[in-house]
């Protein structure tokens, strides 16, 4: 997670600020319609409520087989990872990635 985000941050240095768009998972998960409207506006397309249910269109998503083949298409904020880790594991995560995690508004 940290490595991928560092790579993205370095790559974004070469993109003009007005062409960058950051969408946080927690924002999308807690307020999907609002965030998708903002995203559609940024990329210059009309928002459609169908954006909230990706199963209404034919397309192929690579990866994430569980979501692709499952029947639930709702977006929700999932913090199972946090509940499944021990306090020691959470401390280790905070030492390794806490700074970046907080930078993105998490934890």
PASEBA-1860 file (N, C-alpha, C; in nm, 3 decimals):
! residues 107
1> XXXXXXXX> 0.083/-0.119/0.000/0.000/0.000/0.000/0.087/0.125/0.000 ~ 0.184/0.127/0.088/0.272/0.243/0.099/0.355/0.260/-0.028 ~ 0.408/0.150/-0.079/0.492/0.156/-0.199/0.411/0.207/-0.319 ~ 0.290/0.157/-0.334/0.205/0.199/-0.446/0.172/0.348/-0.435 ~ 0.140/0.394/-0.315/0.107/0.535/-0.296/0.228/0.625/-0.316 ~ 0.345/0.580/-0.274/0.467/0.659/-0.300/0.490/0.672/-0.450 ~ 0.474/0.560/-0.521/0.491/0.562/-0.666/0.392/0.660/-0.730 ~ 0.267/0.656/-0.686/0.164/0.746/-0.741/0.200/0.891/-0.711
9> XXXXXXXX> 0.247/0.919/-0.592/0.285/1.056/-0.557/0.400/1.105/-0.645 ~ 0.499/1.019/-0.669/0.610/1.059/-0.756/0.561/1.083/-0.899 ~ 0.475/0.996/-0.948/0.424/1.011/-1.084/0.342/1.139/-1.097 ~ 0.265/1.172/-0.994/0.180/1.292/-0.999/0.260/1.421/-1.001 ~ 0.386/1.416/-0.963/0.469/1.536/-0.969/0.481/1.587/-1.113 ~ 0.461/1.499/-1.209/0.474/1.535/-1.350/0.341/1.573/-1.414 ~ 0.237/1.575/-1.335/0.104/1.611/-1.384/0.068/1.748/-1.327 ~ 0.022/1.837/-1.413/-0.016/1.970/-1.366/-0.126/1.959/-1.261
17> XXXXXXXX> -0.119/2.046/-1.161/-0.212/2.038/-1.048/-0.358/2.043/-1.091 ~ -0.390/2.122/-1.192/-0.530/2.132/-1.234/-0.579/2.005/-1.304 ~ -0.487/1.915/-1.338/-0.524/1.789/-1.402/-0.522/1.672/-1.304 ~ -0.498/1.699/-1.178/-0.495/1.594/-1.076/-0.629/1.588/-1.004 ~ -0.665/1.468/-0.967/-0.788/1.450/-0.888/-0.763/1.342/-0.785 ~ -0.788/1.373/-0.662/-0.770/1.275/-0.556/-0.905/1.237/-0.499 ~ -0.933/1.109/-0.502/-1.057/1.057/-0.445/-1.019/0.956/-0.339 ~ -1.050/0.987/-0.215/-1.018/0.897/-0.106/-1.124/0.788/-0.094
25> XXXXXXXX> -1.078/0.668/-0.068/-1.169/0.554/-0.051/-1.275/0.584/0.053 ~ -1.234/0.639/0.167/-1.332/0.663/0.274/-1.437/0.765/0.231 ~ -1.398/0.864/0.150/-1.496/0.962/0.102/-1.594/0.899/0.005 ~ -1.541/0.817/-0.086/-1.628/0.747/-0.181/-1.722/0.652/-0.109 ~ -1.669/0.582/-0.009/-1.749/0.483/0.062/-1.855/0.546/0.152 ~ -1.827/0.663/0.207/-1.922/0.724/0.299/-2.020/0.818/0.230 ~ -1.985/0.867/0.111/-2.075/0.958/0.040/-2.060/0.937/-0.111 ~ -2.095/0.818/-0.161/-2.065/0.784/-0.300/-2.130/0.875/-0.404
33> XXXXXXXX> -2.254/0.911/-0.387/-2.319/0.993/-0.489/-2.251/1.129/-0.501 ~ -2.225/1.193/-0.390/-2.159/1.323/-0.390/-2.021/1.315/-0.455 ~ -1.943/1.215/-0.416/-1.807/1.201/-0.469/-1.808/1.167/-0.617 ~ -1.900/1.083/-0.661/-1.907/1.050/-0.804/-1.952/1.170/-0.887 ~ -2.040/1.252/-0.833/-2.079/1.375/-0.904/-1.959/1.467/-0.921 ~ -1.879/1.482/-0.815/-1.759/1.565/-0.824/-1.661/1.509/-0.927 ~ -1.643/1.378/-0.927/-1.552/1.314/-1.022/-1.601/1.333/-1.165 ~ -1.729/1.309/-1.188/-1.785/1.328/-1.323/-1.766/1.472/-1.370
41> XXXXXXXX> -1.788/1.566/-1.281/-1.769/1.706/-1.315/-1.623/1.733/-1.353 ~ -1.530/1.676/-1.278/-1.388/1.696/-1.304/-1.347/1.642/-1.441 ~ -1.399/1.525/-1.477/-1.360/1.466/-1.606/-1.449/1.510/-1.721 ~ -1.551/1.591/-1.690/-1.633/1.649/-1.795/-1.740/1.559/-1.853 ~ -1.793/1.470/-1.771/-1.903/1.385/-1.817/-2.024/1.407/-1.727 ~ -2.141/1.379/-1.781/-2.263/1.394/-1.702/-2.272/1.281/-1.600 ~ -2.314/1.317/-1.482/-2.337/1.217/-1.378/-2.467/1.143/-1.407 ~ -2.466/1.015/-1.381/-2.587/0.933/-1.392/-2.597/0.848/-1.266
49> XXXXXXXX> -2.717/0.831/-1.213/-2.732/0.743/-1.096/-2.681/0.601/-1.122 ~ -2.671/0.563/-1.249/-2.618/0.430/-1.282/-2.473/0.415/-1.236 ~ -2.406/0.528/-1.216/-2.268/0.522/-1.166/-2.261/0.449/-1.032 ~ -2.368/0.456/-0.957/-2.370/0.393/-0.825/-2.389/0.241/-0.832 ~ -2.436/0.191/-0.945/-2.455/0.047/-0.961/-2.385/0.000/-1.087 ~ -2.259/-0.037/-1.072/-2.179/-0.074/-1.189/-2.232/-0.198/-1.259 ~ -2.317/-0.274/-1.196/-2.369/-0.396/-1.257/-2.473/-0.368/-1.366 ~ -2.517/-0.244/-1.381/-2.617/-0.212/-1.483/-2.557/-0.203/-1.622
57> XXXXXXXX> -2.425/-0.207/-1.633/-2.359/-0.197/-1.763/-2.274/-0.321/-1.787 ~ -2.259/-0.356/-1.913/-2.170/-0.466/-1.949/-2.028/-0.415/-1.956 ~ -1.940/-0.476/-1.880/-1.799/-0.443/-1.881/-1.723/-0.554/-1.810 ~ -1.593/-0.550/-1.823/-1.511/-0.651/-1.757/-1.411/-0.582/-1.666 ~ -1.410/-0.622/-1.541/-1.317/-0.567/-1.443/-1.209/-0.671/-1.419 ~ -1.084/-0.631/-1.433/-0.974/-0.721/-1.404/-0.948/-0.720/-1.254 ~ -0.930/-0.835/-1.198/-0.903/-0.845/-1.055/-1.030/-0.837/-0.972 ~ -1.014/-0.844/-0.843/-1.122/-0.836/-0.745/-1.239/-0.926/-0.783
65> XXXXXXXX> -1.211/-1.053/-0.800/-1.312/-1.150/-0.840/-1.430/-1.153/-0.744 ~ -1.403/-1.137/-0.615/-1.511/-1.143/-0.516/-1.618/-1.037/-0.547 ~ -1.574/-0.915/-0.578/-1.671/-0.809/-0.608/-1.736/-0.833/-0.744 ~ -1.655/-0.872/-0.841/-1.705/-0.890/-0.977/-1.810/-1.000/-0.984 ~ -1.790/-1.108/-0.912/-1.881/-1.221/-0.920/-1.988/-1.220/-0.812 ~ -1.972/-1.136/-0.712/-2.072/-1.127/-0.605/-2.195/-1.051/-0.650 ~ -2.295/-1.052/-0.567/-2.420/-0.984/-0.603/-2.433/-0.846/-0.542 ~ -2.348/-0.812/-0.447/-2.357/-0.682/-0.380/-2.279/-0.578/-0.459
73> XXXXXXXX> -2.344/-0.472/-0.500/-2.274/-0.367/-0.574/-2.270/-0.237/-0.496 ~ -2.307/-0.241/-0.369/-2.306/-0.118/-0.291/-2.164/-0.084/-0.247 ~ -2.141/0.043/-0.230/-2.012/0.093/-0.185/-2.026/0.122/-0.036 ~ -1.936/0.070/0.042/-1.942/0.095/0.186/-1.801/0.102/0.244 ~ -1.788/0.170/0.354/-1.660/0.188/0.421/-1.630/0.064/0.503 ~ -1.528/-0.009/0.465/-1.495/-0.136/0.528/-1.365/-0.123/0.606 ~ -1.373/-0.139/0.735/-1.254/-0.134/0.818/-1.228/-0.267/0.887 ~ -1.267/-0.376/0.820/-1.243/-0.509/0.877/-1.096/-0.530/0.908
81> XXXXXXXX> -1.010/-0.478/0.823/-0.867/-0.498/0.842/-0.824/-0.446/0.980 ~ -0.879/-0.334/1.020/-0.840/-0.273/1.148/-0.888/-0.359/1.265 ~ -1.007/-0.412/1.255/-1.062/-0.495/1.362/-0.995/-0.632/1.369 ~ -0.941/-0.677/1.258/-0.881/-0.811/1.255/-0.735/-0.812/1.303 ~ -0.674/-0.695/1.315/-0.535/-0.688/1.359/-0.525/-0.676/1.510 ~ -0.421/-0.734/1.565/-0.396/-0.721/1.709/-0.343/-0.580/1.737 ~ -0.338/-0.543/1.862/-0.285/-0.410/1.897/-0.139/-0.399/1.857 ~ -0.064/-0.508/1.867/0.077/-0.505/1.825/0.088/-0.485/1.673
89> XXXXXXXX> 0.003/-0.552/1.598/0.004/-0.536/1.452/-0.036/-0.393/1.413 ~ -0.132/-0.337/1.483/-0.173/-0.198/1.456/-0.059/-0.102/1.486 ~ 0.015/-0.127/1.593/0.130/-0.042/1.627/0.237/-0.052/1.519 ~ 0.261/-0.174/1.470/0.358/-0.193/1.364/0.313/-0.121/1.237 ~ 0.188/-0.135/1.203/0.136/-0.064/1.086/0.155/0.086/1.101 ~ 0.126/0.138/1.219/0.141/0.281/1.242/0.287/0.324/1.227 ~ 0.380/0.242/1.274/0.522/0.277/1.259/0.563/0.275/1.112 ~ 0.511/0.179/1.037/0.552/0.164/0.898/0.479/0.256/0.801
97> XXXXXXXX> 0.351/0.277/0.823/0.271/0.351/0.725/0.179/0.455/0.787 ~ 0.191/0.476/0.916/0.101/0.569/0.984/0.106/0.711/0.931 ~ 0.226/0.758/0.901/0.240/0.896/0.851/0.163/0.914/0.720 ~ 0.181/0.821/0.630/0.110/0.829/0.502/-0.039/0.808/0.522 ~ -0.074/0.717/0.609/-0.214/0.689/0.638/-0.284/0.817/0.686 ~ -0.220/0.889/0.776/-0.279/1.014/0.826/-0.280/1.123/0.718 ~ -0.178/1.122/0.634/-0.172/1.219/0.523/-0.296/1.207/0.434 ~ -0.343/1.084/0.417/-0.461/1.060/0.335/-0.590/1.063/0.415
105> XXX> -0.581/1.106/0.540/-0.701/1.126/0.621/-0.751/1.003/0.693 ~ -0.668/0.901/0.704/-0.709/0.779/0.772/-0.642/0.768/0.908 ~ -0.700/0.682/0.992/-0.646/0.638/1.121/-0.663/0.738/1.227
END
